[in-house]
């Protein structure tokens, strides 16, 4: 997994509407990349829903949240509507998992991403990274706030 | 007591019973984070009925998934101000198909609540604040799904399985 202090690997991926989103779009802001294994698995459903509940609070702190999985933009569109969330979802679909691999989060056995959170600072450097011990362990939103507080204290 | 707006969102330990929690039953403490528009929570309520445990209910409305969740939480708090929290809680869980305003009025009438007071209370800042405080305590405890039960400080997400139910003395 990518480590704090390393430059975040650049990416350009389509979101759920097919619009290209790049790491550079978030320059000067804090970005949290939410890597998750798969759209429509019950576990992810709760994860993005709970982050959606605190999105206003994160935005107030200038933090942007973006989901990433190997599903296609079309699937992301349906998934986002099904969940009722506004968090943009990026399709690491073709070449499959290339960005996930660059972040060191590839799960070779299942051909999906590990469940992980990566916080990228305004300067494009990784500030914090958390990988769930297992795909069924959902990192709580509290961990994001902990990481933000640590950033502020540092 | 700090207001929700000054409460941080960072990690806390597992939740403990607070002075103004909704509590019922006697026995080991079970702190439950739940959403009143959540079928899995309704099921859990059914499974835990009559269990020899001290149940603490905390609101964890997932509004993106359940658009009525926060409104129902506010209604339950308004009922609580008339001493009928658990009555409305059980009423909502027993029939998840009727959760809109006219149904709430009907339920409040059936419980013998002062409807006018119920209406103003459920829209009050104090009630919203009370629900928000529960929600934030859940975020701080790392809750990511409803229901989540905390037993002996350990989180159990989802509808409790046979093993946990046996441990809680449910038969």
Contacts between the chains, C-beta under 8 A, distances in Angstrom:
chain1	res1	chain2	res2	distance
A	45	B	65	7.8
A	46	B	62	7.8
A	46	B	144	5.4
A	46	B	145	4.1
A	46	B	146	7.9
A	46	B	157	7.9
A	47	B	144	6.1
A	49	B	62	5.1
A	49	B	64	5.1
A	49	B	65	4.9
A	50	B	62	6.9
A	50	B	139	7.7
A	50	B	143	7.4
A	50	B	144	4.8
A	50	B	145	7.5
A	52	B	64	4.3
A	53	B	61	7.9
A	53	B	62	6.4
A	53	B	63	6.6
A	53	B	64	6.7
A	53	B	135	7.5
A	53	B	139	7.8
A	54	B	9	6.8
A	54	B	139	6.3
A	57	B	9	6.4
A	83	B	64	6.4
A	83	B	65	6.9
A	84	B	64	4.3
A	84	B	65	6.1
A	84	B	67	7.6
A	85	B	64	5.2
A	138	B	144	4.1
A	138	B	145	7.0
A	138	B	157	7.8
A	139	B	144	7.7
A	140	B	11	7.7
A	140	B	139	6.8
A	140	B	141	7.7
A	140	B	142	3.3
A	140	B	143	6.6
A	140	B	144	5.3
A	141	B	9	7.1
A	141	B	139	5.2
A	141	B	144	7.6
A	142	B	9	6.5
A	142	B	10	6.0
A	142	B	11	4.4
A	142	B	12	7.7
A	142	B	139	5.6
A	142	B	140	5.3
A	142	B	141	7.4
A	142	B	142	5.3
A	143	B	11	7.0
A	143	B	142	7.5
A	145	B	8	7.1
A	145	B	9	4.0
A	145	B	10	4.7
A	145	B	11	7.8
A	145	B	139	7.8
A	146	B	10	4.9
A	146	B	11	5.3
A	149	B	8	7.7
A	149	B	10	5.5
